[in-house]
Amino acid sequence: MTVAKKKNLIDEILTSLSKTLKGWQWRNLTLFGKIQILKTFAIPKFMFRASLICLTKNKIKQVNSIIYNFIWKGRDKIKRLALIRDYKDGGLRMPHILSSLWRVYERRKQQQQRLQVVFTALHRKKLLYRNENFHERNSI
């Protein structure tokens, strides 16, 4: 994938995320409601697209600013970690984008390693099979 296509794809992801959230911005939702909208509509759409490419730290900051601007309509009112914490710890279980992306990228790396092992094994079997057929033909 060329750099221009990748940059265009990242910009498309950010635009799609902000369009999704703008559709819900005009409703007078509570903080719980906004987080639920993020969990239901915005984050899954973003994560699916972002899992296909690697985002830079700058782009992740842009995503966070889009998301928190949707929640607060401006500057943050409380610390972001307070929103991310679990209910029993006084938080609202807001998804943490950076750790979610890290999990996706780690899973993808593990899948690539598994595929590499499988393809290496298949390639070796193919070579062994070819060598066995070669020896059988030449021994006659």
C-alpha positions in Angstrom: 0.0 0.0 0.0 1.4 3.4 -1.0 1.9 6.2 1.5 -0.7 8.3 -0.3 -3.4 5.6 -0.2 -2.6 4.9 3.5 -2.9 8.5 4.4 -6.2 8.8 2.5 -7.5 5.7 4.3 -6.6 7.1 7.7 -8.3 10.4 6.8 -11.3 8.5 5.7 -11.5 6.6 9.0 -11.3 9.9 11.0 -14.0 11.5 8.8 -16.3 8.5 9.2 -15.8 8.6 13.0 -16.6 12.3 13.2 -19.7 11.9 10.9 -21.0 9.0 13.0 -20.6 11.1 16.2 -22.1 14.3 14.6 -25.3 12.4 13.9 -25.7 11.9 17.7 -24.3 15.3 18.8 -27.6 17.2 18.6 -29.4 14.9 21.0 -29.2 15.9 24.6 -27.7 12.6 25.8 -26.3 12.0 29.3 -22.7 11.0 29.9 -23.8 7.4 30.2 -25.7 7.7 26.9 -22.8 9.2 25.0 -20.5 6.5 26.2 -23.0 3.9 25.2 -23.2 5.5 21.7 -19.4 5.3 21.5 -19.4 1.7 22.5 -22.2 0.7 20.2 -21.7 2.7 17.0 -18.4 4.6 16.8 -15.7 2.4 18.4 -16.6 -0.9 16.6 -16.7 0.9 13.2 -13.4 2.6 13.9 -11.7 -0.5 15.3 -12.7 -2.6 12.3 -11.1 -0.1 9.9 -8.1 0.7 12.1 -7.3 -3.0 12.5 -6.4 -3.1 8.8 -3.6 -0.5 9.1 -1.3 0.7 11.7 -2.1 4.2 13.1 0.6 6.6 14.3 0.4 8.1 17.7 -0.6 11.4 16.3 -3.6 9.9 14.5 -4.6 8.1 17.8 -4.5 11.5 19.5 -6.8 12.9 16.8 -9.2 10.0 17.4 -9.2 10.6 21.1 -9.8 14.3 20.6 -12.8 13.6 18.3 -14.2 11.1 20.9 -13.7 13.4 23.9 -15.0 16.4 22.1 -18.2 14.4 21.4 -18.5 13.6 25.1 -17.7 17.0 26.6 -18.5 19.4 23.7 -15.2 21.1 24.4 -12.5 20.8 27.1 -12.5 17.7 29.4 -14.5 18.2 32.6 -12.8 15.3 34.5 -9.7 13.2 33.9 -9.9 10.7 31.1 -8.7 7.9 33.3 -11.7 8.5 35.6 -14.0 7.7 32.6 -12.0 4.6 31.6 -12.1 3.0 35.1 -14.6 0.3 36.0 -17.9 1.1 37.7 -16.8 -0.3 41.0 -13.8 2.1 40.9 -15.9 5.1 40.2 -15.5 5.1 36.4 -17.9 4.8 33.5 -16.1 1.9 31.6 -15.2 4.2 28.7 -13.2 2.2 26.1 -9.5 3.1 26.0 -8.6 3.4 22.3 -4.8 3.0 22.6 -5.0 -0.3 24.6 -7.8 -1.6 22.3 -5.7 -1.0 19.3 -2.6 -2.5 20.9 -4.6 -5.7 21.6 -5.8 -5.8 18.0 -2.3 -5.3 16.7 -0.9 -8.0 19.0 -3.5 -10.4 17.9 -2.7 -9.7 14.2 1.0 -10.2 14.9 0.3 -13.6 16.5 -1.9 -14.6 13.6 0.9 -13.6 11.1 3.4 -15.7 13.1 1.0 -18.7 13.0 0.5 -18.3 9.3 4.2 -18.1 8.7 4.7 -21.3 10.6 1.9 -23.1 8.7 3.2 -21.9 5.3 6.8 -22.8 6.2 5.6 -26.3 7.1 3.5 -26.6 3.9 6.4 -25.5 1.8 8.7 -28.0 3.4 6.2 -30.8 2.8 5.9 -29.7 -0.8 9.7 -29.8 -1.2 9.8 -33.2 0.4 7.1 -34.5 -1.8 8.8 -33.2 -4.9 12.1 -34.8 -3.8 10.4 -38.2 -3.1 8.8 -38.1 -6.6 12.1 -37.2 -8.2 13.9 -40.1 -6.5 11.1 -42.5 -7.5 11.3 -41.5 -11.1 15.0 -41.7 -11.3 15.3 -45.1 -9.6 13.4 -46.9 -12.3 
